[in-house]
Amino acid sequence: MNAMNRGGAVSPGNTDREAKVRTGWAIGAVAVGMTLCGCVTVNAPDKPIEINLNIKITQEVVYRFDGDAKRLIEENADIF
Amino acid sequence: MSNRGRTFTTALLSVALLGAGGMALAQARDPAYAAARSAGQVGERPDGYLGVVGNQSDAIRDMAADINLKRKKAYTDQAQAEGGTVEQRGFVAGCNLIARTSAGEKYMDPAGAWQTRGSGAPIRDPKCI
């Protein structure tokens, strides 16, 4: 933005450069600030998530093991 | 009451109650575990283990890890004695455990998302019976 003196006339010369220098300092300040603060924070889980959602099992095996599973759960009710 | 008398009475009561209700009274869930289930802080996973739902306290996480260690031992013993892999035994147990969740409890669906059990059937792997 060009500087204006009281009379409303626009002064020629350094005003554009002044504005650019000011902008340059402003960008520089922001850049330095960003590198200094190291703003990116990621909270990683403290334990890897170990769930297997793709277990190899056939329908036939499910049928075969189901009764055992029911019994196991009933006999160990405290942990199930 | 003498020690022997107390033991006898306890045994008698246990048998009577077990006979009446058919419940596994001798092995009820730990109150902290029961509370965590009701609050939806832990939930059943399709692999047969207990999952921690979101961010929970160290106490909850430790409790779930302890339970899972015991479950893993149970599945391992079962696999060694009766065949199949530990994972397969866990999967079939998981099918049953999710089916046995009460309304309001949490379980994980086959896609890995936590669901809240309602009154209807839970979302399970199609192979679960």
Backbone of each chain as ProteinMPNN parsed JSONL, in Angstrom:
{"seq_chain_A": "MNAMNRGGAVSPGNTDREAKVRTGWAIGAVAVGMTLCGCVTVNAPDKPIEINLNIKITQEVVYRFDGDAKRLIEENADIF", "coords_chain_A": {"N_chain_A": [[0.834, -1.191, 0.0], [0.576, 2.177, -0.821], [2.17, 4.945, 0.734], [0.438, 7.736, 2.052], [0.51, 11.21, 2.09], [-0.593, 14.106, 3.985], [-1.928, 15.735, 2.297], [-3.17, 14.137, 0.528], [-1.945, 13.423, -1.693], [0.059, 11.003, -3.318], [3.139, 9.721, -2.198], [6.038, 9.278, -4.02], [8.649, 6.844, -4.765], [10.25, 5.175, -2.115], [8.135, 3.699, -0.934], [6.778, 1.381, -1.881], [8.858, -0.464, -1.781], [9.371, -0.391, 0.921], [7.056, -1.529, 1.897], [7.32, -4.091, 0.872], [9.62, -4.929, 2.16], [8.775, -4.899, 4.783], [6.792, -6.886, 4.634], [8.411, -9.017, 3.985], [9.948, -9.281, 6.365], [7.896, -9.973, 8.053], [7.059, -12.47, 7.064], [9.408, -13.853, 7.442], [9.587, -13.784, 10.221], [7.41, -15.306, 10.998], [8.137, -17.781, 9.879], [10.485, -18.415, 11.297], [9.357, -18.572, 13.818], [7.685, -20.809, 13.528], [9.502, -22.905, 13.121], [10.861, -22.811, 15.509], [8.958, -23.456, 17.47], [8.111, -26.054, 16.908], [5.62, -27.354, 16.211], [4.114, -29.706, 15.702], [2.362, -32.28, 17.142], [2.011, -35.633, 17.95], [0.095, -38.075, 19.403], [1.057, -41.089, 19.968], [-0.229, -44.408, 20.283], [0.526, -46.246, 23.261], [0.95, -48.856, 23.076], [1.338, -51.345, 20.637], [-1.363, -52.109, 18.465], [-2.655, -55.148, 18.63], [-4.547, -56.907, 16.994], [-6.0, -59.558, 15.384], [-7.857, -59.621, 12.655], [-8.303, -61.32, 10.655], [-8.498, -64.252, 10.745], [-7.532, -67.498, 9.867], [-9.864, -69.755, 9.25], [-12.172, -72.351, 8.808], [-15.68, -72.855, 8.065], [-16.438, -75.345, 8.854], [-14.652, -75.974, 10.867], [-15.358, -74.075, 12.752], [-17.89, -75.009, 13.496], [-17.083, -77.394, 14.639], [-15.537, -76.59, 16.852], [-17.224, -75.112, 18.416], [-18.816, -76.084, 20.564], [-16.86, -76.769, 22.452], [-15.848, -74.249, 22.965], [-17.98, -72.977, 24.209], [-18.111, -74.467, 26.548], [-15.63, -73.956, 27.663], [-15.851, -71.242, 28.251], [-17.9, -71.256, 30.137], [-16.707, -72.711, 32.182], [-14.685, -71.068, 32.981], [-15.623, -68.646, 33.985], [-14.854, -66.326, 35.298], [-12.839, -65.011, 33.876], [-14.037, -64.534, 31.553]], "CA_chain_A": [[0.0, 0.0, 0.0], [1.418, 3.385, -0.922], [1.976, 5.927, 1.81], [-0.217, 8.983, 1.599], [0.693, 12.339, 2.999], [-1.863, 14.731, 4.395], [-2.623, 16.402, 1.203], [-3.882, 13.16, -0.304], [-1.097, 13.026, -2.816], [0.851, 9.796, -3.076], [4.579, 9.967, -2.315], [6.716, 8.283, -4.86], [9.94, 6.413, -4.23], [10.552, 3.94, -1.359], [7.015, 3.123, -0.164], [6.539, -0.011, -2.305], [9.936, -1.29, -1.252], [9.155, -0.471, 2.367], [5.982, -2.5, 2.14], [7.844, -5.427, 0.585], [10.559, -5.286, 3.221], [7.952, -5.219, 5.971], [6.181, -8.198, 4.405], [9.491, -9.996, 4.078], [10.237, -9.492, 7.781], [6.757, -10.657, 8.667], [7.127, -13.889, 6.669], [10.57, -14.414, 8.118], [9.29, -13.967, 11.641], [6.504, -16.46, 11.122], [8.892, -18.998, 9.566], [11.346, -18.699, 12.448], [8.477, -18.995, 14.913], [7.204, -22.175, 13.311], [10.567, -23.885, 13.338], [11.218, -22.814, 16.918], [7.985, -24.07, 18.374], [7.969, -27.486, 16.637], [4.23, -27.446, 16.66], [3.357, -30.926, 15.402], [2.394, -33.285, 18.214], [1.233, -36.83, 17.664], [0.078, -38.982, 20.544], [1.026, -42.474, 19.499], [-0.629, -45.35, 21.339], [1.729, -46.726, 23.92], [1.078, -50.285, 22.812], [0.844, -51.642, 19.286], [-2.672, -52.744, 18.502], [-2.453, -56.467, 18.052], [-5.796, -57.626, 16.784], [-6.038, -60.239, 14.104], [-9.234, -59.683, 12.179], [-8.345, -62.205, 9.488], [-8.044, -65.557, 11.193], [-7.829, -68.557, 8.904], [-10.701, -70.782, 9.86], [-13.278, -72.73, 7.933], [-16.973, -73.01, 8.717], [-16.455, -76.684, 9.443], [-13.893, -75.906, 12.119], [-16.183, -73.307, 13.702], [-18.884, -75.95, 14.02], [-16.423, -78.4, 15.468], [-14.975, -76.008, 18.069], [-18.158, -74.234, 19.119], [-19.202, -76.674, 21.846], [-15.709, -76.631, 23.344], [-15.725, -72.842, 23.351], [-19.036, -72.696, 25.197], [-17.726, -75.122, 27.79], [-14.481, -73.212, 28.192], [-16.338, -69.976, 28.809], [-18.659, -71.54, 31.372], [-15.816, -73.213, 33.235], [-13.737, -70.02, 33.387], [-16.492, -67.472, 33.897], [-14.245, -65.117, 35.857], [-12.038, -64.294, 32.883], [-14.877, -64.273, 30.394]], "C_chain_A": [[0.879, 1.255, 0.0], [1.125, 4.338, 0.22], [1.307, 7.166, 1.255], [0.106, 10.092, 2.586], [-0.627, 13.103, 3.139], [-2.63, 15.337, 3.245], [-3.378, 15.444, 0.312], [-3.039, 12.725, -1.48], [-0.255, 11.82, -2.422], [2.327, 10.121, -3.195], [5.196, 8.868, -3.152], [7.9, 7.674, -4.125], [9.864, 5.13, -3.433], [9.349, 3.196, -0.807], [6.712, 1.672, -0.557], [7.579, -0.935, -1.706], [9.773, -1.477, 0.245], [8.139, -1.544, 2.69], [6.511, -3.915, 1.938], [8.794, -5.871, 1.688], [9.79, -5.683, 4.472], [7.342, -6.6, 5.835], [7.237, -9.294, 4.549], [9.826, -10.31, 5.517], [9.131, -10.286, 8.444], [6.794, -12.154, 8.346], [8.273, -14.576, 7.39], [10.272, -14.723, 9.573], [8.395, -15.175, 11.861], [7.27, -17.758, 10.902], [9.773, -19.395, 10.733], [10.5, -19.211, 13.61], [8.035, -20.43, 14.761], [8.294, -23.199, 13.566], [10.928, -23.952, 14.812], [10.234, -23.603, 17.762], [7.785, -25.544, 18.097], [6.568, -27.971, 16.906], [3.543, -28.776, 16.451], [3.484, -31.906, 16.557], [1.479, -34.451, 17.842], [1.28, -37.713, 18.898], [-0.048, -40.408, 20.032], [0.498, -43.359, 20.621], [0.6, -45.975, 21.964], [1.925, -48.22, 23.709], [0.622, -50.54, 21.385], [-0.474, -52.394, 19.384], [-2.564, -54.091, 17.821], [-3.76, -57.205, 17.984], [-5.7, -58.292, 15.429], [-7.49, -60.369, 13.687], [-9.371, -60.607, 10.977], [-7.795, -63.566, 9.857], [-8.481, -66.615, 10.189], [-8.595, -69.659, 9.614], [-11.84, -71.087, 8.906], [-14.561, -72.842, 8.752], [-17.035, -74.34, 9.461], [-15.761, -76.694, 10.792], [-14.672, -75.129, 13.174], [-17.224, -74.218, 14.338], [-18.254, -76.912, 15.012], [-15.996, -77.837, 16.823], [-16.001, -75.293, 18.936], [-18.542, -74.773, 20.493], [-18.095, -76.536, 22.882], [-15.604, -75.204, 23.871], [-16.757, -72.491, 24.417], [-18.659, -73.268, 26.557], [-16.596, -74.356, 28.467], [-14.931, -71.934, 28.888], [-17.093, -70.21, 30.114], [-17.756, -71.954, 32.51], [-14.841, -72.16, 33.727], [-14.447, -68.667, 33.4], [-15.824, -66.201, 34.385], [-13.427, -64.334, 34.836], [-12.811, -64.02, 31.599], [-16.114, -63.472, 30.805]], "O_chain_A": [[1.833, 1.342, 0.773], [-0.026, 4.514, 0.622], [1.579, 7.588, 0.131], [-0.019, 9.905, 3.797], [-1.627, 12.782, 2.498], [-3.858, 15.419, 3.267], [-4.14, 15.865, -0.559], [-3.377, 11.771, -2.181], [0.093, 11.673, -1.25], [2.745, 10.73, -4.18], [4.896, 7.686, -2.991], [8.115, 7.982, -2.952], [9.467, 4.095, -3.969], [9.534, 2.119, -0.24], [6.428, 0.835, 0.3], [7.271, -2.014, -1.201], [10.002, -2.562, 0.779], [8.313, -2.349, 3.605], [6.204, -4.822, 2.711], [8.784, -7.029, 2.104], [10.111, -6.671, 5.132], [7.359, -7.395, 6.775], [6.996, -10.344, 5.145], [9.976, -11.479, 5.873], [9.381, -11.152, 9.282], [6.592, -12.995, 9.221], [8.151, -15.699, 7.877], [10.649, -15.773, 10.095], [8.597, -15.961, 12.787], [7.086, -18.725, 11.641], [9.813, -20.563, 11.121], [10.876, -20.161, 14.296], [8.007, -21.187, 15.731], [8.039, -24.246, 14.162], [11.263, -25.022, 15.32], [10.633, -24.335, 18.667], [7.318, -26.254, 18.988], [6.344, -28.872, 17.714], [2.453, -28.97, 16.988], [4.59, -32.315, 16.91], [0.322, -34.259, 17.468], [2.355, -38.061, 19.386], [-1.143, -40.867, 19.704], [0.755, -43.085, 21.794], [1.6, -46.21, 21.285], [2.943, -48.783, 24.113], [-0.397, -49.993, 20.965], [-0.669, -53.215, 20.281], [-2.403, -54.179, 16.604], [-4.047, -58.046, 18.836], [-5.354, -57.65, 14.437], [-8.257, -61.126, 14.283], [-10.43, -60.67, 10.353], [-6.756, -63.988, 9.348], [-9.622, -66.634, 9.727], [-8.061, -70.386, 10.452], [-12.4, -70.189, 8.277], [-14.522, -72.914, 9.98], [-17.605, -74.441, 10.547], [-16.217, -77.336, 11.738], [-14.649, -75.482, 14.354], [-17.419, -74.207, 15.553], [-18.809, -77.204, 16.071], [-16.085, -78.533, 17.834], [-15.696, -74.907, 20.065], [-18.592, -74.024, 21.469], [-18.354, -76.226, 24.045], [-15.316, -74.974, 25.046], [-16.455, -71.805, 25.393], [-18.865, -72.629, 27.589], [-16.607, -74.139, 29.678], [-14.453, -71.594, 29.97], [-16.943, -69.454, 31.074], [-17.994, -71.599, 33.665], [-14.228, -72.333, 34.78], [-13.93, -67.674, 32.888], [-16.179, -65.109, 33.944], [-13.337, -63.11, 34.929], [-12.313, -63.367, 30.682], [-16.951, -63.152, 29.96]]}, "seq_chain_B": "MSNRGRTFTTALLSVALLGAGGMALAQARDPAYAAARSAGQVGERPDGYLGVVGNQSDAIRDMAADINLKRKKAYTDQAQAEGGTVEQRGFVAGCNLIARTSAGEKYMDPAGAWQTRGSGAPIRDPKCI", "coords_chain_B": {"N_chain_B": [[-18.129, -70.669, 64.784], [-16.546, -73.703, 63.875], [-13.607, -74.261, 61.863], [-13.918, -76.411, 60.138], [-16.61, -76.757, 60.248], [-17.459, -74.41, 59.063], [-16.433, -74.613, 56.507], [-17.856, -76.796, 55.591], [-20.458, -75.812, 55.639], [-20.284, -73.741, 53.77], [-19.707, -75.232, 51.487], [-22.046, -76.713, 51.269], [-23.961, -74.707, 50.887], [-22.994, -73.661, 48.455], [-23.35, -75.807, 46.711], [-26.111, -76.04, 46.859], [-26.977, -73.557, 45.839], [-25.791, -73.569, 43.326], [-27.081, -75.729, 42.254], [-29.668, -74.777, 42.238], [-29.615, -72.412, 40.662], [-27.892, -72.978, 38.607], [-25.728, -71.445, 38.047], [-22.398, -70.215, 37.58], [-21.318, -69.596, 40.256], [-19.061, -69.769, 41.786], [-17.099, -68.68, 40.274], [-17.341, -65.854, 39.662], [-17.251, -62.704, 37.891], [-14.623, -60.406, 38.535], [-15.298, -57.502, 40.475], [-14.291, -55.014, 39.503], [-13.768, -55.609, 36.85], [-16.333, -56.295, 35.985], [-17.57, -53.824, 36.312], [-16.162, -52.258, 34.478], [-16.923, -53.411, 32.082], [-19.707, -52.878, 32.077], [-19.604, -50.118, 31.94], [-18.673, -49.774, 29.428], [-16.009, -49.526, 28.945], [-14.259, -51.488, 28.414], [-14.367, -54.04, 25.905], [-15.665, -56.841, 23.98], [-13.682, -58.574, 21.608], [-13.442, -59.771, 18.188], [-11.423, -61.683, 18.028], [-11.408, -63.035, 20.363], [-10.407, -61.822, 22.575], [-10.176, -59.3, 25.151], [-10.878, -55.939, 24.514], [-9.668, -52.588, 24.914], [-11.609, -49.761, 25.105], [-11.155, -46.872, 23.443], [-9.424, -44.19, 25.127], [-8.261, -45.188, 28.178], [-7.764, -45.583, 31.733], [-4.605, -46.486, 33.28], [-5.077, -48.535, 35.073], [-7.35, -49.815, 34.06], [-6.347, -50.664, 31.599], [-4.288, -52.359, 32.399], [-5.753, -54.289, 33.729], [-7.262, -55.398, 31.635], [-5.177, -56.452, 30.106], [-4.221, -58.38, 31.849], [-6.418, -60.116, 32.049], [-6.533, -60.923, 29.38], [-4.164, -62.317, 29.123], [-4.717, -64.536, 30.67], [-6.829, -65.582, 29.225], [-5.531, -66.211, 26.883], [-3.897, -68.256, 27.741], [-5.84, -70.144, 28.342], [-6.914, -70.646, 25.783], [-4.66, -71.642, 24.527], [-4.072, -73.938, 26.021], [-6.339, -75.364, 25.39], [-6.08, -75.654, 22.604], [-3.771, -77.196, 22.48], [-4.596, -79.506, 23.771], [-6.886, -80.315, 22.407], [-6.674, -79.759, 19.742], [-6.397, -77.695, 16.72], [-5.562, -74.212, 16.132], [-4.234, -71.695, 18.359], [-5.266, -69.25, 17.658], [-7.568, -69.957, 16.235], [-9.094, -71.192, 18.226], [-9.448, -68.999, 19.838], [-10.929, -67.365, 18.107], [-13.382, -68.752, 17.782], [-14.246, -68.773, 20.402], [-14.495, -66.025, 20.652], [-16.659, -65.507, 18.911], [-18.724, -66.612, 20.469], [-18.456, -65.104, 22.817], [-19.044, -62.511, 22.017], [-21.668, -62.879, 21.263], [-22.71, -63.263, 23.77], [-22.631, -60.795, 24.981], [-24.081, -58.221, 27.004], [-26.842, -55.953, 26.656], [-25.816, -52.67, 26.039], [-23.182, -53.13, 26.596], [-19.873, -53.137, 25.099], [-18.69, -54.209, 21.875], [-16.482, -55.397, 19.296], [-16.866, -55.018, 15.844], [-16.617, -57.056, 12.763], [-15.198, -55.4, 11.056], [-13.587, -53.951, 12.67], [-14.593, -51.851, 14.128], [-15.885, -50.313, 17.085], [-18.862, -51.33, 18.603], [-22.028, -50.766, 20.193], [-23.782, -52.968, 22.1], [-27.063, -53.821, 21.41], [-30.524, -54.675, 21.756], [-30.945, -56.46, 19.775], [-29.422, -58.916, 17.508], [-25.83, -59.176, 17.607], [-23.301, -57.723, 15.423], [-21.51, -59.963, 13.677], [-18.776, -62.029, 12.429], [-19.654, -63.824, 9.493], [-19.184, -66.569, 9.678], [-19.54, -67.231, 12.321], [-21.551, -69.099, 14.591]], "CA_chain_B": [[-18.185, -71.955, 64.05], [-15.206, -74.227, 63.62], [-13.16, -74.175, 60.473], [-14.513, -77.519, 59.377], [-18.046, -76.483, 60.151], [-17.65, -73.316, 58.113], [-16.162, -75.13, 55.172], [-18.978, -77.654, 55.235], [-21.63, -74.969, 55.357], [-20.028, -73.07, 52.489], [-19.854, -76.229, 50.422], [-23.474, -77.044, 51.172], [-24.631, -73.558, 50.269], [-22.559, -73.565, 47.063], [-24.027, -76.862, 45.951], [-27.538, -75.693, 46.796], [-27.171, -72.427, 44.936], [-25.438, -74.003, 41.978], [-28.163, -76.591, 41.788], [-30.87, -73.968, 42.022], [-29.504, -71.443, 39.574], [-27.014, -73.436, 37.54], [-24.783, -70.364, 37.727], [-21.014, -70.457, 38.01], [-21.122, -68.621, 41.32], [-17.707, -69.863, 42.313], [-16.159, -67.953, 39.421], [-17.959, -64.622, 39.164], [-16.297, -61.706, 37.447], [-14.097, -59.418, 39.466], [-16.163, -56.305, 40.418], [-13.707, -53.975, 38.642], [-13.974, -56.059, 35.48], [-17.763, -56.162, 35.713], [-17.862, -52.39, 36.189], [-15.579, -51.767, 33.231], [-17.799, -53.906, 31.013], [-20.962, -52.106, 32.102], [-19.331, -48.734, 31.548], [-18.228, -49.733, 28.038], [-14.588, -49.169, 28.896], [-13.648, -52.64, 27.75], [-15.361, -54.737, 25.106], [-15.261, -58.114, 23.386], [-13.149, -58.509, 20.257], [-13.705, -61.003, 17.433], [-10.36, -62.671, 18.196], [-11.587, -63.73, 21.638], [-9.749, -61.105, 23.654], [-10.831, -58.093, 25.64], [-10.285, -54.729, 23.989], [-9.886, -51.359, 25.668], [-12.337, -48.85, 24.217], [-10.662, -45.511, 23.538], [-8.395, -43.941, 26.132], [-8.684, -45.546, 29.522], [-6.717, -45.477, 32.744], [-3.641, -47.579, 33.38], [-5.71, -49.627, 35.819], [-8.22, -50.541, 33.123], [-5.502, -51.318, 30.596], [-3.6, -53.472, 33.061], [-6.753, -55.317, 34.004], [-7.562, -56.07, 30.372], [-3.996, -57.235, 29.729], [-4.171, -59.529, 32.749], [-7.477, -61.028, 31.616], [-6.161, -61.481, 28.077], [-3.112, -63.311, 29.338], [-5.395, -65.738, 31.154], [-7.598, -66.137, 28.104], [-4.591, -66.811, 25.935], [-3.5, -69.525, 28.318], [-6.966, -71.07, 28.186], [-7.0, -71.042, 24.37], [-3.463, -72.427, 24.232], [-4.284, -75.259, 26.614], [-7.388, -76.025, 24.61], [-5.529, -76.016, 21.3], [-2.817, -78.289, 22.664], [-5.29, -80.719, 24.188], [-7.985, -80.724, 21.538], [-6.409, -79.457, 18.341], [-6.633, -76.353, 16.206], [-4.565, -73.232, 16.538], [-4.651, -70.792, 19.444], [-6.081, -68.203, 17.039], [-8.878, -70.518, 15.905], [-9.821, -71.354, 19.488], [-9.824, -67.643, 20.238], [-11.981, -66.877, 17.211], [-14.67, -69.39, 18.095], [-14.634, -68.206, 21.699], [-14.917, -64.658, 20.375], [-18.028, -65.581, 18.392], [-19.612, -66.843, 21.605], [-18.364, -64.008, 23.788], [-19.788, -61.373, 21.481], [-23.092, -63.228, 21.359], [-23.112, -63.211, 25.167], [-22.579, -59.449, 25.554], [-25.363, -57.686, 27.44], [-27.182, -54.658, 26.059], [-25.051, -51.584, 26.634], [-21.762, -53.455, 26.565], [-19.223, -52.876, 23.828], [-18.004, -55.286, 21.178], [-15.885, -54.931, 18.051], [-17.435, -55.717, 14.689], [-15.572, -57.648, 11.93], [-14.406, -54.356, 10.398], [-12.711, -53.328, 13.651], [-15.232, -50.712, 14.781], [-16.583, -50.623, 18.335], [-20.314, -51.222, 18.558], [-22.712, -50.94, 21.473], [-24.768, -54.049, 22.0], [-28.461, -53.461, 21.644], [-31.349, -55.832, 22.095], [-30.909, -57.386, 18.634], [-28.225, -59.718, 17.347], [-24.645, -58.368, 17.331], [-22.704, -57.891, 14.099], [-20.381, -60.892, 13.82], [-18.317, -62.719, 11.231], [-20.699, -64.745, 9.021], [-18.907, -67.951, 10.058], [-19.963, -67.483, 13.69], [-22.866, -69.75, 14.63]], "C_chain_B": [[-16.766, -72.423, 63.768], [-14.882, -74.119, 62.144], [-13.853, -75.217, 59.593], [-16.011, -77.267, 59.165], [-18.334, -75.422, 59.105], [-17.451, -73.791, 56.685], [-17.323, -75.974, 54.686], [-20.191, -76.827, 54.839], [-21.477, -74.266, 54.017], [-20.244, -74.028, 51.328], [-21.318, -76.547, 50.191], [-24.244, -75.94, 50.466], [-24.284, -73.455, 48.796], [-23.288, -74.581, 46.202], [-25.494, -76.509, 45.775], [-27.785, -74.591, 45.778], [-26.85, -72.794, 43.49], [-26.545, -74.867, 41.399], [-29.386, -75.767, 41.427], [-30.735, -73.108, 40.777], [-28.687, -71.934, 38.4], [-25.999, -72.373, 37.171], [-23.396, -70.709, 38.238], [-20.664, -69.436, 39.087], [-19.697, -68.602, 41.822], [-16.735, -69.033, 41.496], [-16.828, -66.72, 38.822], [-16.86, -63.665, 38.712], [-15.873, -60.813, 38.598], [-14.962, -58.144, 39.359], [-15.618, -55.2, 39.505], [-13.904, -54.322, 37.173], [-15.442, -55.893, 35.091], [-18.137, -54.699, 35.491], [-17.357, -51.831, 34.863], [-16.397, -52.22, 32.028], [-19.074, -53.081, 30.917], [-20.761, -50.688, 31.597], [-18.872, -48.629, 30.1], [-16.771, -49.34, 27.889], [-13.754, -50.289, 28.288], [-14.751, -53.358, 26.982], [-14.789, -55.998, 24.488], [-14.811, -57.921, 21.95], [-13.398, -59.811, 19.517], [-12.619, -62.065, 17.612], [-10.417, -63.36, 19.561], [-10.945, -63.032, 22.819], [-10.522, -59.84, 24.002], [-10.116, -56.871, 25.064], [-10.581, -53.547, 24.89], [-10.504, -50.351, 24.704], [-11.85, -47.429, 24.432], [-9.556, -45.387, 24.583], [-8.929, -44.268, 27.514], [-7.492, -45.472, 30.46], [-5.762, -46.66, 32.659], [-4.267, -48.787, 34.068], [-6.579, -50.478, 34.894], [-7.377, -51.321, 32.112], [-4.794, -52.527, 31.185], [-4.554, -54.623, 33.332], [-7.071, -56.103, 32.74], [-6.393, -56.959, 29.933], [-3.904, -58.498, 30.574], [-5.209, -60.573, 32.332], [-7.09, -61.704, 30.3], [-5.064, -62.524, 28.19], [-3.733, -64.63, 29.785], [-6.214, -66.391, 30.04], [-6.67, -66.839, 27.129], [-4.125, -68.174, 26.441], [-4.6, -70.562, 28.129], [-7.068, -71.561, 26.744], [-5.829, -71.943, 23.998], [-3.608, -73.845, 24.776], [-5.297, -76.05, 25.806], [-6.85, -76.503, 23.267], [-4.585, -77.207, 21.432], [-3.528, -79.583, 22.994], [-6.256, -81.238, 23.128], [-7.8, -80.35, 20.076], [-6.804, -78.051, 17.937], [-5.528, -75.413, 16.659], [-5.131, -72.382, 17.671], [-5.586, -69.722, 18.872], [-7.488, -68.71, 16.72], [-9.72, -70.709, 17.155], [-10.297, -69.997, 19.983], [-10.973, -67.104, 19.405], [-13.34, -67.456, 17.586], [-15.158, -68.942, 19.478], [-15.171, -66.794, 21.5], [-16.327, -64.583, 19.824], [-19.016, -65.685, 19.547], [-19.625, -65.669, 22.565], [-19.127, -62.789, 23.306], [-21.282, -61.651, 21.545], [-23.606, -63.081, 22.787], [-23.027, -61.812, 25.78], [-23.992, -59.019, 25.928], [-25.603, -56.349, 26.753], [-26.438, -53.559, 26.801], [-23.559, -51.855, 26.663], [-21.194, -53.211, 25.161], [-18.665, -54.161, 23.218], [-17.474, -54.709, 19.866], [-16.478, -55.715, 16.887], [-16.309, -56.247, 13.789], [-14.698, -56.618, 11.206], [-13.476, -53.641, 11.375], [-13.309, -52.135, 14.368], [-15.949, -51.152, 16.054], [-18.075, -50.382, 18.158], [-20.849, -51.327, 19.972], [-23.791, -51.985, 21.286], [-26.152, -53.513, 22.298], [-29.231, -54.706, 22.003], [-31.331, -56.874, 20.976], [-29.613, -58.167, 18.591], [-27.018, -58.807, 17.092], [-24.14, -58.636, 15.909], [-21.476, -58.778, 14.273], [-19.95, -61.41, 12.464], [-19.396, -63.719, 10.796], [-20.449, -66.202, 9.404], [-19.338, -68.257, 11.491], [-21.343, -68.12, 13.688], [-23.611, -69.391, 15.897]], "O_chain_B": [[-15.89, -71.617, 63.455], [-15.755, -73.915, 61.3], [-14.3, -74.938, 58.481], [-16.58, -77.515, 58.102], [-19.31, -75.508, 58.359], [-18.196, -73.422, 55.777], [-17.729, -75.889, 53.527], [-20.858, -77.105, 53.842], [-22.418, -74.203, 53.226], [-20.874, -73.689, 50.326], [-21.772, -76.638, 49.05], [-25.059, -76.191, 49.578], [-25.157, -73.195, 47.968], [-23.777, -74.268, 45.116], [-26.055, -76.656, 44.689], [-28.695, -74.686, 44.954], [-27.542, -72.384, 42.558], [-26.899, -74.757, 40.226], [-30.055, -76.032, 40.429], [-31.633, -73.078, 39.936], [-28.774, -71.373, 37.307], [-25.457, -72.407, 36.066], [-23.255, -71.425, 39.23], [-19.843, -68.542, 38.881], [-19.18, -67.561, 42.23], [-15.648, -68.711, 41.978], [-16.873, -66.569, 37.601], [-15.699, -63.798, 39.099], [-16.651, -60.508, 39.503], [-15.321, -57.75, 38.249], [-16.384, -54.528, 38.815], [-14.172, -53.447, 36.349], [-15.754, -55.409, 34.003], [-18.921, -54.375, 34.599], [-18.034, -51.035, 34.211], [-16.541, -51.474, 31.059], [-19.472, -52.642, 29.838], [-21.62, -50.124, 30.919], [-18.697, -47.523, 29.588], [-16.35, -48.876, 26.83], [-12.685, -50.056, 27.724], [-15.923, -53.296, 27.355], [-13.575, -56.2, 24.475], [-15.449, -57.213, 21.171], [-13.552, -60.856, 20.149], [-12.878, -63.243, 17.368], [-9.556, -64.183, 19.873], [-10.929, -63.561, 23.93], [-11.39, -59.382, 23.258], [-8.89, -56.782, 25.122], [-11.619, -53.504, 25.551], [-9.977, -50.119, 23.616], [-12.099, -46.84, 25.484], [-8.85, -46.35, 24.881], [-9.923, -43.697, 27.962], [-6.351, -45.316, 30.025], [-6.065, -47.688, 32.054], [-4.012, -49.928, 33.684], [-6.541, -51.707, 34.945], [-7.658, -52.481, 31.812], [-4.71, -53.582, 30.557], [-4.195, -55.791, 33.18], [-7.142, -57.332, 32.769], [-6.596, -58.074, 29.452], [-3.549, -59.564, 30.069], [-4.911, -61.766, 32.271], [-7.292, -62.906, 30.127], [-5.042, -63.499, 27.439], [-3.329, -65.704, 29.338], [-6.272, -67.616, 29.939], [-6.978, -67.915, 26.615], [-3.98, -69.12, 25.668], [-4.327, -71.716, 27.797], [-7.282, -72.749, 26.505], [-5.993, -72.899, 23.24], [-3.309, -74.822, 24.09], [-5.133, -77.247, 25.571], [-7.13, -77.623, 22.842], [-4.598, -78.115, 20.6], [-3.11, -80.65, 22.545], [-6.426, -82.447, 22.968], [-8.684, -80.601, 19.258], [-7.446, -77.318, 18.689], [-4.672, -75.777, 17.465], [-6.338, -72.355, 17.909], [-6.567, -69.335, 19.508], [-8.473, -67.996, 16.907], [-10.917, -70.424, 17.153], [-11.413, -69.865, 20.485], [-11.883, -66.462, 19.93], [-14.327, -66.727, 17.691], [-16.357, -68.756, 19.685], [-16.175, -66.411, 22.102], [-17.106, -63.711, 20.209], [-20.007, -64.956, 19.606], [-20.68, -65.282, 23.069], [-19.784, -62.11, 24.095], [-22.072, -60.756, 21.847], [-24.787, -62.808, 23.001], [-23.315, -61.643, 26.965], [-24.967, -59.39, 25.275], [-24.657, -55.692, 26.318], [-26.429, -53.519, 28.032], [-22.757, -50.925, 26.746], [-21.931, -53.097, 24.181], [-18.232, -55.07, 23.925], [-17.947, -53.679, 19.387], [-16.578, -56.94, 16.946], [-15.146, -55.918, 14.026], [-13.582, -56.934, 10.792], [-12.664, -52.814, 10.96], [-12.617, -51.467, 15.137], [-16.546, -52.227, 16.099], [-18.491, -49.353, 17.627], [-20.205, -51.906, 20.848], [-24.623, -51.87, 20.387], [-26.378, -52.841, 23.304], [-28.663, -55.681, 22.495], [-31.664, -58.037, 21.204], [-28.802, -58.097, 19.515], [-27.157, -57.776, 16.434], [-24.498, -59.633, 15.281], [-20.515, -58.391, 14.938], [-20.662, -61.255, 11.472], [-19.988, -64.391, 11.641], [-21.389, -66.995, 9.455], [-19.489, -69.425, 11.847], [-22.207, -67.745, 12.894], [-24.736, -69.848, 16.102]]}, "name": "protein", "num_of_chains": 2, "seq": "MNAMNRGGAVSPGNTDREAKVRTGWAIGAVAVGMTLCGCVTVNAPDKPIEINLNIKITQEVVYRFDGDAKRLIEENADIFMSNRGRTFTTALLSVALLGAGGMALAQARDPAYAAARSAGQVGERPDGYLGVVGNQSDAIRDMAADINLKRKKAYTDQAQAEGGTVEQRGFVAGCNLIARTSAGEKYMDPAGAWQTRGSGAPIRDPKCI"}
